[in-house]
Amino acid sequence: MLKNGLPLMANGCNIVFSDDKKVRNAWKDLYDKYYVKDPDEVQLKKIQNAQYKLLEH
């Protein structure tokens, strides 16, 4: 559950700013996974898993 979250729409993607450290860490993890020039299948799976983790929070 998000606390003190403020939704924002950017490039068709919902972004939430939150005071919840778990949410911020999940966003950072996803961002780090996106920072790959030519992702292979393994990296794409890691990105997908990070997206799912973000949805859990």
ZISULZI-V120347 format. One record per backbone hydrogen bond with DSSP energy under -0.5 kcal/mol. NH is the residue of the N-H (numbers start at 1). CO is the residue of the C=O. If there is no record, write none. Layout:
# ZISULZI-V120347
nh={NH;NH}
co={CO;CO}
This chain:
# ZISULZI-V120347
nh={6;8;10;10;13;15;17;18;19;21;24;25;26;27;28;29;30;31;32;33;34;35;36;44;45;46;47;48;49;50;51;52;53;54;55;56;57;57}
co={17;15;8;13;10;8;6;16;3;19;20;21;22;23;24;25;26;27;28;29;30;31;34;40;41;42;43;44;45;46;47;48;49;50;51;52;53;54}
